Amino acid sequence: MCFPSWFKALGLAGLLFLGGWVFTACNKPAAPPRFGPAEVSVLTLGTEKVVLTTELPGRIAPFLVAEIRPQVNGLLLKRLFQEGANVKEGELLYQIDPTPYQAAYDQAKAALGLTESEIALAEANLPAIRLRAERLKGLAEIRAVGQQDYDDAAAALRQAEANIKVRKTAVDVNKAAMETARIQLSYTPIKAPISGRIGKSNITVGALVSAYQPNPLAVIQQLDPIYVDVTQASADLLRLKKSLESGKLKRSGESHKVRLLLEDGSGYPLPGTLQFRDVTVDPTAGTVTLRLVFPNPDAVLLPGMFVRAIVEEGVSEEALLAPQQGVTRDNKGNAIAWVVNASDIVEQRALVVNRALGDKWLVEKGLAPGDRLIMEGTLKTRPGSPVKAVPFSERADQRPAGAENPASGGKK
């Protein structure tokens, strides 16, 4: 079909108009969005009562230690214990050959008996000598006998009395010698001075031992109860003292109770007690030694073992705890937090934190009860900006099902 030229020109103009309208409609700029305050989740801080503890490294030490050494020379005849076994006080451990000491004791005893017999004989003859001297004295006065006879009788009496005194002194000497021999004989059986666990024997049967030799025959250690020696920095001790004096911390009824962590990180089931703090500071390390006492009925704690003791410092009645999620660090490593003030404006606070308690910081300065700490949304705002504060606890719908609220708080 043929169309006139004017009709073709009219159709072309209509197509150009329609294309221009479509192009203009597609490239029309959108309306600018309306911005409002950023939404952040906040947690209202409050005080609570907490028990503050400190973790100190230490070593296990035996409650009692006895090094077994001979007190006389001799040949070792027997060993009467099993290495590593528990022994009781007074139990026989070794036997030294008692033969020479038994002979010395018997000899001292015989010498004592002989001296006592001589004293008895001298005392039996003494009355006759005294009577003779007395009779001769009376006869000499009436000149019935010569003076020389009386002088001889008087000298014999004095000699007999002196002889008895000498023999009595000899008796004392012989008694001391016999007691010495008896003591040395009693040292030939070597007995346990304390109850505890005995280690390996450093000598074998048939060996010659010497009195008070430097190397012990064996060592006994009492393990129940047992000591734990830990060290604490003297600066921490001063800080604790000031906190107690100022009233920030208070002593609790369990202030002397101590818990223990073993080398594998597990907790020791039985509590211990703080026995004393040393009165001297180690000048090289600047630390003070604390001695703790723990029951050890199953011998779980062994001397030399490394442990960590959790010592209770005191109770803070109004501790301010801030979740670690809401605390960050600046370029210098200082703790900072963002809070929303009463005008819903973001503020940045510099914090002084004491320590971590679980997933929270114990805050000393920078925050106060009632402050609204920003937990989420800090990337959407900056200090000085207005925000819309949403309670952190109301955002549970954004956490996985079954998850617990990682932080909560409230003024008590």
C-alpha positions in Angstrom: 0.0 0.0 0.0 1.3 3.4 -0.8 1.0 6.3 1.7 1.3 10.0 0.9 4.5 11.7 1.9 2.9 13.9 4.4 1.5 10.9 6.2 5.0 9.3 6.5 6.4 12.6 7.9 3.7 12.8 10.5 4.3 9.2 11.7 8.1 9.7 12.0 7.5 12.8 14.1 5.2 10.9 16.4 7.8 8.1 17.0 10.4 10.7 17.8 8.2 12.3 20.4 7.3 9.1 22.0 11.0 8.0 22.2 11.9 11.3 23.8 9.2 11.0 26.4 10.3 7.5 27.4 13.9 8.5 27.6 13.1 11.5 29.8 10.9 9.4 32.1 13.6 6.7 32.7 16.4 9.2 33.5 14.4 11.4 35.9 16.4 11.7 39.2 14.9 10.0 42.3 13.7 12.0 45.3 16.3 12.5 48.0 15.9 10.0 51.0 15.0 11.3 54.4 17.8 10.6 57.0 17.1 10.3 60.8 19.2 9.6 63.9 21.2 6.4 63.8 19.8 3.6 65.9 22.2 2.1 68.6 21.6 -0.5 71.2 22.6 0.6 74.7 22.9 -1.1 78.1 22.1 0.8 81.3 24.9 0.3 83.8 24.4 -0.4 87.5 26.4 -1.4 90.5 26.6 -4.9 92.0 28.3 -6.8 94.7 31.3 -8.8 93.6 34.1 -10.8 95.3 37.5 -9.8 94.0 40.2 -12.4 93.7 43.8 -12.5 92.4 45.6 -15.3 90.7 49.1 -16.0 91.9 51.7 -18.5 90.7 53.3 -20.9 93.1 55.0 -24.2 93.9 54.0 -27.1 96.1 56.2 -27.7 99.2 55.9 -30.6 101.7 54.4 -29.8 105.1 57.3 -31.6 106.9 60.6 -32.9 105.5 63.0 -35.3 107.3 66.3 -36.4 105.9 67.3 -39.7 107.3 71.0 -39.8 108.4 72.8 -42.3 110.7 74.0 -41.0 114.1 76.7 -43.7 114.5 79.2 -45.4 112.3 78.6 -49.0 111.2 77.7 -51.6 108.7 74.2 -51.5 107.3 72.5 -54.8 107.8 68.9 -54.3 106.8 66.5 -52.0 104.9 63.0 -52.5 106.3 60.8 -50.3 104.1 59.5 -50.2 100.6 60.6 -47.2 98.5 57.7 -44.8 97.8 55.5 -46.2 100.6 53.9 -44.4 103.5 55.7 -44.8 106.8 54.6 -43.9 110.3 56.6 -42.1 113.0 58.8 -44.5 114.9 58.7 -47.2 112.2 62.0 -49.1 111.7 63.7 -48.1 108.4 67.3 -49.4 108.6 69.4 -51.5 111.0 73.0 -50.9 111.6 75.2 -53.7 113.0 74.7 -53.3 116.8 77.4 -55.8 117.9 80.2 -53.4 118.8 77.8 -51.0 120.5 76.2 -53.8 122.4 79.7 -54.9 123.6 80.6 -51.4 124.7 77.3 -51.1 126.6 77.9 -54.5 128.3 81.4 -53.4 129.3 80.2 -50.1 130.7 77.5 -51.9 132.6 80.0 -54.4 134.1 82.4 -51.6 135.1 79.5 -49.9 136.9 78.6 -53.1 138.7 82.2 -53.7 139.8 82.5 -50.1 141.2 79.2 -50.4 143.0 80.4 -53.7 144.5 83.6 -52.1 145.7 81.6 -49.3 147.3 79.4 -51.8 149.1 82.5 -53.7 150.4 84.1 -50.4 151.6 81.0 -49.3 153.3 80.7 -52.7 155.0 84.2 -52.3 156.5 83.8 -48.7 157.5 81.9 -49.3 160.8 84.6 -51.6 162.2 87.3 -49.1 161.3 85.3 -46.2 162.8 84.8 -48.2 166.1 88.4 -49.1 166.4 89.4 -45.5 166.0 86.9 -44.4 168.6 88.1 -47.1 171.1 91.8 -46.2 170.6 90.9 -42.5 171.1 89.5 -43.2 174.6 92.4 -45.5 175.5 94.9 -42.9 174.3 93.4 -40.3 176.5 94.0 -42.5 179.6 97.4 -43.5 178.2 96.4 -47.2 178.0 97.7 -47.3 174.4 100.2 -45.2 172.6 99.3 -42.1 170.7 100.7 -43.6 167.6 98.2 -46.4 167.6 95.4 -44.0 167.8 96.8 -41.8 165.0 97.1 -44.9 162.7 93.5 -45.8 163.4 92.3 -42.3 162.7 94.2 -42.2 159.4 92.8 -45.5 158.4 89.2 -44.2 159.0 89.8 -41.1 156.9 91.3 -43.2 154.2 88.3 -45.6 154.1 85.9 -42.6 154.0 87.9 -41.0 151.1 88.0 -44.3 149.3 84.2 -44.5 149.4 83.9 -41.0 148.0 86.3 -41.8 145.2 84.4 -44.9 144.3 81.1 -43.0 144.3 82.5 -40.6 141.9 83.7 -43.5 139.8 80.1 -44.8 139.9 78.9 -41.6 138.4 81.5 -41.8 135.6 80.6 -45.4 134.9 76.9 -44.5 134.8 77.6 -41.8 132.2 79.7 -44.2 130.2 77.0 -46.8 130.3 74.4 -44.2 129.3 76.5 -43.1 126.3 76.9 -46.7 125.2 73.2 -47.2 125.6 72.4 -44.2 123.5 74.8 -45.3 120.7 73.3 -48.7 120.8 69.8 -47.2 120.4 71.0 -45.4 117.3 71.7 -48.6 115.5 68.1 -49.1 114.5 67.2 -46.1 112.4 63.5 -45.1 112.8 61.2 -42.7 111.0 61.2 -39.3 112.9 57.9 -38.3 111.2 55.0 -39.9 109.3 54.9 -39.4 105.6 55.9 -40.8 102.3 59.5 -42.0 101.9 61.4 -41.7 98.7 64.1 -43.9 97.2 66.9 -45.3 99.3 70.3 -43.8 98.5 72.3 -46.7 100.0 72.2 -50.5 99.8 72.5 -53.2 102.4 76.1 -54.0 103.2 77.4 -50.5 102.8 79.3 -48.7 105.5 77.6 -45.6 106.9 79.1 -42.7 108.8 77.5 -40.6 111.6 75.9 -37.4 110.3 77.1 -38.0 106.8 76.2 -35.2 104.3 74.1 -37.5 102.0 70.9 -38.7 103.5 70.0 -42.4 103.4 66.4 -41.4 102.4 64.0 -38.5 102.7 60.5 -38.6 104.2 58.0 -35.9 103.2 54.6 -35.3 104.9 52.1 -34.6 102.1 48.8 -34.2 104.0 48.4 -31.4 104.6 50.7 -29.7 102.2 52.1 -26.2 101.6 51.7 -24.0 98.6 54.2 -21.1 98.4 53.0 -18.3 96.0 54.5 -14.9 95.3 52.6 -11.6 95.1 54.0 -8.3 93.9 54.6 -5.8 96.7 52.9 -3.1 94.7 49.7 -5.2 94.5 49.9 -5.7 98.3 50.1 -2.0 98.9 47.2 -1.4 96.5 45.1 -4.0 98.3 46.0 -2.4 101.7 44.9 1.0 100.5 41.6 -0.3 99.1 40.8 -2.0 102.3 41.7 1.1 104.4 39.6 3.4 102.1 36.6 1.2 102.3 36.5 0.3 98.5 37.0 -3.4 99.6 35.7 -5.1 102.7 36.9 -8.3 104.2 34.5 -11.2 103.9 34.0 -14.2 106.2 35.9 -16.3 103.7 38.9 -14.0 103.3 41.3 -16.7 104.2 39.9 -19.3 101.9 42.0 -20.1 98.8 41.2 -22.1 95.7 43.8 -23.8 93.5 44.3 -24.4 89.8 46.5 -27.3 88.7 49.0 -27.5 85.9 46.4 -28.8 83.4 44.0 -26.0 84.2 41.6 -28.0 86.2 40.5 -26.9 89.7 41.6 -28.6 92.9 38.4 -29.7 94.7 39.4 -28.9 98.2 39.8 -25.3 99.5 42.9 -24.2 101.4 43.7 -21.4 103.8 46.1 -18.5 103.9 48.6 -19.2 106.7 50.8 -16.1 106.6 52.5 -13.5 104.5 56.2 -13.2 104.7 57.5 -10.0 106.3 60.4 -9.6 103.8 60.2 -8.4 100.2 62.5 -10.1 97.7 64.7 -7.2 96.5 65.5 -8.8 93.1 61.8 -9.6 92.1 59.9 -7.2 94.3 57.6 -9.9 95.6 56.3 -11.2 98.9 55.9 -14.9 99.6 52.5 -16.2 100.8 52.2 -19.6 102.4 49.0 -21.5 101.9 47.9 -24.8 103.4 45.8 -27.4 101.6 44.4 -30.8 102.6 45.9 -33.5 100.4 44.3 -36.9 101.3 44.7 -38.4 97.9 48.3 -37.1 97.3 47.2 -35.2 94.2 49.5 -32.3 95.1 53.2 -33.3 94.9 56.2 -31.3 96.0 57.6 -29.1 93.2 54.4 -29.0 91.2 53.5 -25.7 89.6 50.0 -24.4 90.5 48.0 -21.1 90.5 46.3 -20.0 93.6 43.1 -17.9 93.6 43.3 -15.8 96.7 40.3 -13.7 97.8 41.2 -10.0 98.2 37.8 -8.7 99.5 34.3 -7.8 98.6 33.3 -4.7 96.6 29.7 -3.7 97.6 29.2 -1.3 94.6 31.3 -2.5 91.8 30.6 -1.1 88.3 31.1 -3.7 85.6 31.0 -2.8 81.9 30.7 -5.6 79.2 33.9 -5.9 77.2 31.7 -5.7 74.1 31.1 -2.1 74.8 34.7 -1.1 75.6 37.3 -0.4 72.9 40.9 0.8 72.8 42.4 3.9 71.2 45.7 4.1 69.3 47.6 4.3 72.6 45.9 1.3 74.1 43.7 3.3 76.5 40.2 2.0 77.2 37.4 4.1 75.9 33.6 3.7 75.8 30.8 5.5 74.0 27.7 6.4 75.9 24.4 8.1 75.1 23.7 11.1 77.4 20.3 12.3 78.6 19.9 14.4 75.4 20.5 11.3 73.2 23.9 12.6 72.1 26.9 10.3 71.8 29.8 11.0 74.2 33.2 9.4 74.3 34.6 8.5 77.8 38.1 7.6 78.7 38.1 4.7 81.2 40.3 3.4 84.0 39.7 -0.3 84.3 41.0 -2.5 87.2 40.7 -6.0 85.8 38.6 -8.4 83.8 35.9 -10.4 85.6 34.7 -12.9 83.1 33.4 -11.0 80.0 33.3 -7.7 81.8 35.7 -5.0 82.9 35.8 -3.7 86.5 35.6 0.1 85.9 37.2 2.5 88.4 36.8 5.8 86.5 35.0 7.1 83.4 31.6 5.5 83.9 28.9 5.9 86.5 25.7 4.0 87.5 22.9 4.9 85.1 25.1 5.6 82.1 23.8 4.1 78.8 26.7 2.2 77.3 26.6 1.7 73.5 26.8 -2.0 72.8 26.1 -2.0 69.1 26.0 0.6 66.4 29.2 2.6 67.1 30.1 2.4 63.4 27.0 4.3 62.4 27.7 7.3 64.5 30.3 9.5 66.1 30.8 11.5 69.3 28.4 14.5 69.3 25.9 13.0 67.0 22.2 12.4 68.0 21.1 8.8 68.1 18.1 6.7 68.8 18.8 4.5 71.8 17.3 1.0 71.8 17.8 -1.2 74.9 20.3 -3.9 74.2 18.2 -6.6 75.9 15.3 -5.9 73.5 17.4 -7.0 70.5 17.2 -10.7 71.3 15.2 -11.2 68.0 18.5 -10.5 66.1 20.4 -13.2 67.9 20.3 -16.9 67.0 17.5 -18.9 68.7 18.6 -20.2 72.0 21.5 -17.8 72.4 21.8 -16.0 75.8 22.2 -12.3 76.3 26.0 -11.7 76.4 25.7 -8.9 78.8 23.1 -7.5 81.1 23.0 -4.9 83.9 20.8 -2.9 86.2 21.3 -0.7 89.1 20.8 -2.4 92.4 
